[in-house]
Amino acid sequence: MDRSLTWVLAAFIGIWGIFGTWGMNAWGACPVKSTDTVVTGKVSKVSDGDTIRITVGGKNFPIRFLSIDTPETHYEGQTQGHWGDEAAALMQRLLPVGTQVEVRLDTEKCDGYDRVLGYVFKGAELINQTMIEQGLAVSYCIYPNIEHCERLSPLVKTAIDAKRGMWSDPALELPYDFRRRVSNRPYEKWVGSLASKAVLSPEKEAQVDIWDRIFFMKKADIESPYYPARRD
């Protein structure tokens, strides 16, 4: 091989070794192990009503609260306005910077954005539950991460019946419906009933009560005790 070509290749490999590695670290990877069950740390930032960052051993972990969804403050350049701001403000009051938290993990440890998925406890208080009780979150149970879904489901119904928080707004759009509309996506997740265990095709979401919903990313994920409804 020509020496000049060899030099160019060597230089390229060296640069890739530096910047390629930097790029992978910049994009990140799931910061917890598949065997981890709990992560503890201090809150370093509240991003919105269902996302925070915590410091763990000098590292900064993004945390996405499991089984809840709050109105958006920033999604593809759009916001859900007042209720997104209210949910974020409540989270800031519940978990000010420096608060010690315990994040309990479920089956899947991270989402597609490498955020740690968990149930966030401040002492004995499950913050995921508090957001629902205050009427600023809806349950958002996605299989297989469903450890607390049956605990949270009736609390959503209670908040709706009491017209608490965002449920006082007759024009409220559920956060997951807002994101789908803004992204111009079709209904994608199969939707089941926590009570009956029957699962319907994505476009039939409205046939399952808001508080009773459990989502499956695809039909193949449905397993006992859940089952596809016969008409699907």
JOFEN-V776689 format. One line per field, one symbol per residue. ss: DSSP state (A for helix, B for strand, O for the rest). A space follows every 50 residues. Layout:
ss = ???
This chain:
ss = OOAAAAAAAAAAAAAAAAAAAAAAAAAOOOOOOOOOOBBBBBBBBBBBOO BBBBBBOOBBBBBBBOBBBOOOOOBOOBOOOAAAAAAAAAAAAAOOOOOB BBBBOOOOOBOOOOOBBBBBBBOOBBAAAAAAAOOOOBBBBBOOBOOOAA AAAAAAAAAAAOOOAAAAOOOOOOAAAAAAAAAOOOOOOBBBBOOOOBBB OAAAAAAOOAAABBBBOOAAAOOOOOBBOOOO
